[in-house]
Amino acid sequence: MKKLFSLFILGFSLLVFSQESINFETGTFKEILAKAKSEKKLVFIDAFAVWCGPCKLMEKNIFPLPAVKKYYNNNFINARFDMEKGEGREIAIKYGIRSYPSFLFINGDGEVVMKNYGYMSESAFIQIATEANNPKLRTASYKELFGKGEKDPKFLLNMMRLYTENDYELAKKVSERYFQVKKDAPFSKDDLRMLLYFLKSPQDENYKVFVAKKPEITQLMTAEVYEQFDANIKISKILETSLDLKTGIINDDYFYKNATPLIGKENAETALNRMKVLFYPTVGKFAEYEKAALSYYKNSESFDTEELMKAATIISEHSSEPMALKKAEEWAEKAVMKSETAQNTYILAKLYSKTGKKNNAKIFAETSRNLAQSQGSDTSMAAQLLETLK
């Protein structure tokens, strides 16, 4: 009797959920697309995996909300597929789904209109649906509308995001139209990030925007950083040619010979060192990295503490040279003064240990251990360092 009652409660709970959640179709993917096409709606797909925590939280906390349920049920043909079972496997491959949950908005021809992922709040989840639910996209694809000259900024922004990963050249063309359309509009941080992402050389159309918008851009970054970006854009091809990926060797002579006439010796040196601090750790050339980092970060006030902390971490792990350790110590101190974390206090303790400041090392190793412990994180590295300091 008790077992029967439990089954009744389970069945009742599932019934209540089905009534209170988004109305998900149970047909095949082909049938769902056909229904969307006939009703001139988009398909919304919740792409999930059974082991995925955020997927379960979306199902429990967000899908049943009245505003969410109403908008999705009124505007989309909704479906859910386990990406590790049945048709879900084919869908995952077809649409390149690698993160869960992923949310796809697809037209009746199976073309993606918008793609997003991760746990979302109610407002964010409705917002992506509103952006996807463009009436134009129910009967035509992004590419078709773009080819016909579509200039709506929101449309162009969504298209850029959609094609960035799988068709960079198309996304770049979209970005050029986007910035042309928005040339008289205020310039935001998001605009700047997108502009720099698609800007590779002075011959790019977007370089004209970079120059024309300089007064606004230098309100979002310092004039010095703007000049560094400008220099790097101008010499991007020279940087590329200077680097031999097979050997990990950078040809300084070739670089200076070709870059100095374009941007001057000082800017050329900064650009070259920037490339070295990015490249050398990836190929294990830590002695070369150390030399470049000391030069590149010599005016540390021009850099944020997160970037300085990355440099301090690399030097703490791979250097024993006193001058490099001293500079890394200064960079780590700056980061810790801004905000103490288990990671940065550990790196500072490690550097103090290497520079012979044993008492300081103990203090910050204990701080690191306590912070990690309070956050439920791994304390073993700090504990091991404390053992060596006894």
C-alpha positions in Angstrom: 0.0 0.0 0.0 2.8 2.4 0.9 4.6 1.7 -2.4 1.4 2.3 -4.3 0.9 5.6 -2.4 4.5 6.6 -3.3 3.9 5.9 -7.0 0.6 7.9 -6.8 2.5 10.9 -5.3 5.3 10.6 -7.9 2.7 10.5 -10.7 0.8 13.4 -9.3 4.0 15.5 -9.0 5.0 14.8 -12.6 1.5 15.8 -13.7 1.6 19.0 -11.7 5.1 19.8 -13.2 3.9 19.1 -16.8 0.9 21.5 -16.2 3.0 24.2 -14.6 6.1 24.1 -16.8 6.8 25.0 -20.4 4.8 22.7 -22.8 7.5 20.5 -24.3 6.6 18.5 -27.4 7.2 14.7 -27.5 7.5 14.1 -31.2 10.6 13.5 -33.3 12.9 16.3 -34.2 11.6 16.2 -37.8 8.0 16.3 -36.7 8.7 19.3 -34.4 10.4 21.2 -37.2 7.4 20.5 -39.5 5.0 21.8 -36.8 7.1 24.9 -36.4 7.1 25.6 -40.1 3.4 25.1 -40.5 2.6 27.4 -37.6 5.3 29.9 -38.6 7.0 29.7 -35.2 10.5 29.0 -34.1 11.5 25.8 -32.2 13.0 26.3 -28.7 15.2 23.3 -27.7 16.4 22.7 -24.2 19.5 20.6 -24.8 20.3 18.9 -21.5 22.2 16.0 -19.9 20.7 14.0 -17.0 23.8 14.5 -14.8 23.9 18.3 -15.4 23.1 20.3 -12.2 22.3 23.6 -13.9 19.9 21.7 -16.2 18.0 20.4 -13.2 17.9 23.9 -11.7 16.5 25.4 -14.9 13.8 22.7 -14.9 13.0 23.2 -11.3 13.3 27.0 -10.8 12.8 28.7 -14.2 10.7 26.7 -16.6 7.6 26.6 -14.2 7.6 30.4 -13.7 4.3 32.0 -15.0 6.0 34.6 -17.2 8.4 32.1 -18.6 5.8 29.5 -19.3 3.4 32.0 -20.9 6.0 33.5 -23.2 7.6 30.3 -24.4 4.2 28.5 -24.8 2.7 31.4 -26.7 5.6 32.0 -29.1 7.5 28.8 -29.7 7.2 25.1 -30.4 9.2 23.8 -27.4 11.2 20.6 -27.1 13.7 18.9 -24.8 16.4 16.4 -25.8 18.9 14.5 -23.7 22.1 15.2 -25.7 23.5 11.8 -24.7 20.6 9.6 -25.8 18.7 8.8 -29.0 18.1 11.8 -31.4 19.9 14.0 -28.9 23.2 12.7 -29.9 22.6 13.7 -33.6 21.3 17.1 -32.5 24.4 17.7 -30.4 26.7 16.8 -33.3 24.7 18.8 -35.9 24.6 22.0 -33.8 28.0 21.7 -32.0 26.6 21.5 -28.5 29.3 21.0 -25.9 27.9 22.8 -22.8 24.8 22.0 -20.8 22.2 23.3 -20.6 22.3 24.8 -24.1 19.3 26.7 -25.5 18.7 26.7 -29.2 16.1 28.7 -31.2 15.7 27.1 -34.6 13.5 27.9 -37.6 11.4 25.4 -39.5 14.3 24.7 -41.8 16.5 23.6 -39.0 18.7 26.8 -39.1 19.9 28.2 -35.8 18.5 31.7 -35.1 20.0 32.0 -31.6 22.1 29.9 -29.3 22.9 30.4 -25.6 23.8 28.3 -22.6 24.1 28.0 -18.9 21.8 28.6 -15.9 19.8 31.9 -16.4 17.6 34.1 -14.3 14.0 34.5 -15.2 14.6 37.9 -16.9 17.6 36.7 -18.9 15.8 33.6 -20.1 12.9 35.7 -21.3 15.2 38.3 -22.8 17.0 35.7 -25.1 13.6 34.4 -26.2 12.4 38.0 -27.0 15.6 38.6 -29.0 15.2 35.3 -30.9 11.5 35.9 -31.6 12.1 38.2 -34.5 9.1 37.8 -36.9 11.5 38.0 -39.9 13.4 35.0 -38.8 10.4 32.7 -38.8 10.4 32.4 -42.6 14.0 33.4 -43.6 17.5 32.7 -42.3 20.0 35.2 -41.0 22.1 34.8 -44.1 19.2 35.5 -46.4 18.1 38.6 -44.5 21.7 39.9 -44.3 22.1 39.3 -48.0 19.0 41.5 -48.6 20.6 44.3 -46.6 19.1 43.9 -43.1 20.4 46.8 -40.9 18.6 46.4 -37.6 21.4 46.7 -34.9 19.9 44.0 -32.7 19.6 41.6 -35.6 23.2 42.3 -36.6 24.4 41.9 -33.0 22.7 38.5 -32.6 24.0 37.4 -36.0 27.5 38.3 -35.1 27.4 36.3 -31.9 25.8 33.3 -33.7 28.5 33.1 -36.4 31.6 34.1 -34.5 32.7 30.6 -33.7 31.8 28.7 -37.0 32.1 31.4 -39.7 34.4 34.2 -38.6 34.6 35.9 -42.0 30.8 36.2 -42.2 30.7 37.5 -38.6 33.3 40.1 -39.5 31.3 41.3 -42.4 28.3 41.6 -40.1 30.3 43.6 -37.6 31.3 46.0 -40.3 27.7 46.7 -41.2 26.8 46.9 -37.4 29.4 49.6 -36.7 28.4 51.5 -39.9 24.8 51.5 -38.8 25.8 52.6 -35.2 28.4 55.2 -36.3 26.4 58.1 -34.7 25.3 56.1 -31.6 27.1 56.1 -28.2 30.0 53.6 -28.0 29.8 51.0 -25.2 32.2 48.6 -23.6 30.5 45.7 -25.4 30.9 47.6 -28.7 34.6 48.0 -28.0 35.1 44.3 -27.2 33.5 43.3 -30.5 35.4 45.9 -32.5 38.7 44.7 -31.2 37.8 41.1 -31.7 37.2 41.6 -35.4 40.0 44.1 -36.0 43.1 42.5 -37.4 44.8 45.1 -39.6 44.7 48.8 -40.7 43.1 47.6 -44.0 40.0 46.3 -42.2 36.9 48.5 -42.5 36.5 48.5 -38.7 39.9 50.2 -38.4 38.2 53.4 -39.6 35.8 53.1 -36.7 38.7 52.5 -34.3 40.2 55.8 -35.5 37.0 57.8 -35.7 35.8 56.7 -32.2 39.1 57.4 -30.5 37.7 60.1 -28.2 35.0 57.7 -26.9 37.3 54.7 -26.8 39.9 56.5 -24.7 37.1 57.0 -22.2 36.8 53.2 -21.9 40.6 52.5 -21.9 43.6 54.8 -21.2 45.1 56.7 -24.1 48.3 54.6 -23.5 46.5 51.3 -24.0 44.7 52.7 -27.0 48.1 53.5 -28.6 49.3 50.0 -27.8 46.3 48.5 -29.5 46.8 50.8 -32.5 50.4 49.8 -32.8 49.6 46.1 -32.6 47.0 46.4 -35.3 49.4 48.2 -37.6 52.1 45.5 -37.2 50.0 42.4 -36.8 51.3 40.8 -40.0 54.9 41.6 -39.1 54.3 39.9 -35.7 52.9 36.9 -37.3 55.8 36.6 -39.8 58.4 37.0 -37.0 57.1 34.0 -35.2 58.1 30.4 -36.1 55.5 28.2 -34.5 57.5 25.0 -35.2 60.7 26.1 -33.3 59.1 28.6 -30.9 61.7 31.2 -32.0 60.8 34.9 -32.5 63.0 36.7 -35.0 63.7 40.0 -33.2 65.9 41.5 -36.0 63.2 40.9 -38.6 60.5 42.4 -36.4 62.4 45.6 -35.5 63.5 46.1 -39.1 59.9 46.1 -40.3 58.0 47.4 -37.4 60.1 50.4 -36.2 59.5 52.5 -39.4 55.8 52.1 -38.9 55.4 52.7 -35.1 58.7 53.8 -33.7 61.3 51.9 -31.7 59.6 52.3 -28.3 56.2 51.1 -29.5 57.9 48.3 -31.4 59.7 47.1 -28.3 56.4 47.1 -26.3 54.5 45.2 -29.0 57.3 42.6 -29.2 57.5 42.0 -25.5 53.7 41.7 -25.4 53.8 38.9 -27.9 56.6 37.2 -26.0 54.7 37.2 -22.6 51.7 35.7 -24.4 53.6 33.2 -26.5 56.6 31.9 -24.5 54.7 30.2 -21.6 52.8 28.2 -24.2 56.0 26.6 -25.4 57.8 26.3 -22.1 60.4 29.1 -22.8 60.3 30.5 -19.2 63.8 32.2 -19.2 62.8 34.1 -22.3 59.4 34.9 -20.7 61.0 36.2 -17.6 63.2 38.7 -19.6 60.2 39.9 -21.7 57.9 40.2 -18.6 60.4 42.4 -16.7 60.6 44.7 -19.6 56.9 44.7 -20.5 55.6 45.2 -17.0 58.2 47.7 -15.8 55.6 50.4 -15.5 53.2 48.2 -13.5 50.7 51.0 -12.8 49.6 50.7 -16.5 48.3 47.1 -16.0 45.5 45.6 -14.0 46.3 43.4 -11.0 44.8 40.3 -12.6 47.3 40.4 -15.5 50.2 41.2 -13.1 49.1 38.3 -10.9 49.4 35.9 -13.9 53.0 37.1 -14.5 53.8 36.7 -10.8 52.4 33.2 -10.8 54.6 32.1 -13.8 57.7 33.6 -12.3 57.0 32.0 -8.9 56.8 28.6 -10.5 59.7 28.8 -12.9 62.3 31.4 -11.7 65.0 31.6 -9.1 66.5 34.9 -10.4 66.5 37.5 -7.5 65.4 40.5 -9.6 62.6 38.6 -11.3 61.3 37.3 -8.0 61.5 40.7 -6.4 59.4 42.3 -9.2 56.9 39.4 -9.1 56.6 39.9 -5.3 55.7 43.5 -5.9 53.0 42.6 -8.5 51.5 40.0 -6.2 51.5 42.4 -3.2 49.5 44.9 -5.4 47.0 42.2 -6.2 46.6 41.1 -2.6 46.2 44.7 -1.5 43.3 45.0 -3.9 41.5 41.8 -2.9 42.7 38.8 -0.9 42.0 35.4 -2.4 43.3 31.9 -1.6 45.2 31.8 -4.8 46.9 35.2 -4.8 47.9 35.0 -1.1 49.4 31.6 -1.8 51.4 32.9 -4.7 52.6 35.8 -2.5 53.6 33.4 0.3 55.5 31.3 -2.2 57.4 34.4 -3.5 58.2 35.5 0.0 59.5 32.0 0.7 61.8 32.2 -2.4 63.1 35.7 -1.5 63.9 34.6 2.1 61.1 36.5 3.9 60.1 33.5 6.0 57.8 35.2 8.5 55.8 37.0 5.7 55.6 33.7 3.9 54.1 32.0 6.9 51.5 34.8 7.4 50.2 34.6 3.8 50.4 30.8 3.6 48.1 30.7 6.7 45.9 33.3 5.1 45.6 31.3 1.9 44.9 28.1 3.8 42.2 29.8 5.9 40.5 31.4 2.9 40.5 28.1 1.0 39.1 26.3 4.0 36.3 28.9 4.5 35.3 28.4 0.8 35.5 24.6 0.9 38.4 24.7 -1.5 41.6 22.6 -1.6 44.1 23.6 1.2 46.8 21.2 0.3 49.2 23.6 -1.5 49.1 26.1 1.4 49.5 23.3 3.9 52.5 21.9 2.0 54.2 25.3 1.9 53.6 25.8 5.6 55.4 22.5 6.2 58.5 23.7 4.4 58.5 26.9 6.4 58.6 25.2 9.8 
